[in-house]
Amino acid sequence: MGRIKRSDYVSEVEGALETYVPEVSLLQSGLFKAMRYSLLAGGKRIRPTLVLEFCGLCGGDQEAAIPFACAVEMIHTYSLIHDDLPCMDNDSLRRGKPSNHVIFGEAQAMLAGDALQAMAFDTMLSPESVRVVGAERAAAAAGILARAAGAYGMAGGQAVDLESEAKKFSMETLQKMDECKTGALIRAAAQMGCILAGADKKLIRAADEYAASIGFAFQIVDDILDVEGSQETMGKPVGSDSENSKSTYVSILGMEKAKRAVSELTKTAVSALGSFSGDTSFLAEFAEKLALRKH
């Protein structure tokens, strides 16, 4: 059974991403360049890490889970490319670099996102991926990612977000939007890791509770950093929520209560790990680091 050192998660994923989206000499080489530009631009790789760690925690083959970890990152990257477009958030910076559409143009950026979304499912459902994890687990994992990325998940959340500009949302509506836009993909990653390992429903639910909690906390921290962070540390513009009169956790709760909520959600996430019999210290520390991040 293939185990991966935790310190190697990011390098293993990035090496595989290089393979899945290679430099090519095809007529559409420009499209591949645009895909690679954003996919290989670094980042925290939170979602692939959750796939691999939960797979290992549940006794699964982490090497066999690599294609699925990469698929989640492809979906995440496609969403970032599209979010930055002028018709969406109209951001010119991402991870300290010009956004995809600034370099390649809006049309190519749109296609790069589309192609990465399709590549995610091509990667998970390739004959080799299905062979090593089994057809049932591959289909279940792909199904979870599809729903998390679509109208009931990330795309649906972004649609609500677009409608939120210059509007005042209730806490309940804001939370529901972020459960879709940000939380769905994080939750999918944790569930996929468990499913690929053949975990039972109890462990899948525990992983989902952990991921839902850190996903919610992650979005609140984003809102905090939009007020307290800087463009240099964030690698993207800050202050846009206030400029667009968008409802945020800071505007609704106030800064002190928002920070308290992050602390409580992190405690909930760590508590959910009690259902697992293996070493959960990595995931506990992971939740705490995300809560304290500065970018």
Sequence and secondary structure as in RCSB ss.txt:
>XXXX:A:sequence
MGRIKRSDYVSEVEGALETYVPEVSLLQSGLFKAMRYSLLAGGKRIRPTLVLEFCGLCGGDQEAAIPFACAVEMI
HTYSLIHDDLPCMDNDSLRRGKPSNHVIFGEAQAMLAGDALQAMAFDTMLSPESVRVVGAERAAAAAGILARAAG
AYGMAGGQAVDLESEAKKFSMETLQKMDECKTGALIRAAAQMGCILAGADKKLIRAADEYAASIGFAFQIVDDIL
DVEGSQETMGKPVGSDSENSKSTYVSILGMEKAKRAVSELTKTAVSALGSFSGDTSFLAEFAEKLALRKH
>XXXX:A:secstr
     GGGHHHHHHHHHHHHS    STTHHHHHHHHHHHTS    HHHHHHHHHHHHTT  HHHHHHHHHHHHHH
HHHHHHHHTSTTTT  SEETTEE HHHHH HHHHHHHHHHHHHHHHHHHTSHHHHHHH HHHHHHHHHHHHHHHS
TTTHHHHHHHHHHTTT    HHHHHHHHIIIIIHHHHHHHHHHHHHTT  HHHHHHHHHHHHHHHHHHHHHHHHH
HHH  HHHHSS  SHHHHTT   HHHHH HHHHHHHHHHHHHHHHHHGGG SS  HHHHHHHHHHHT   
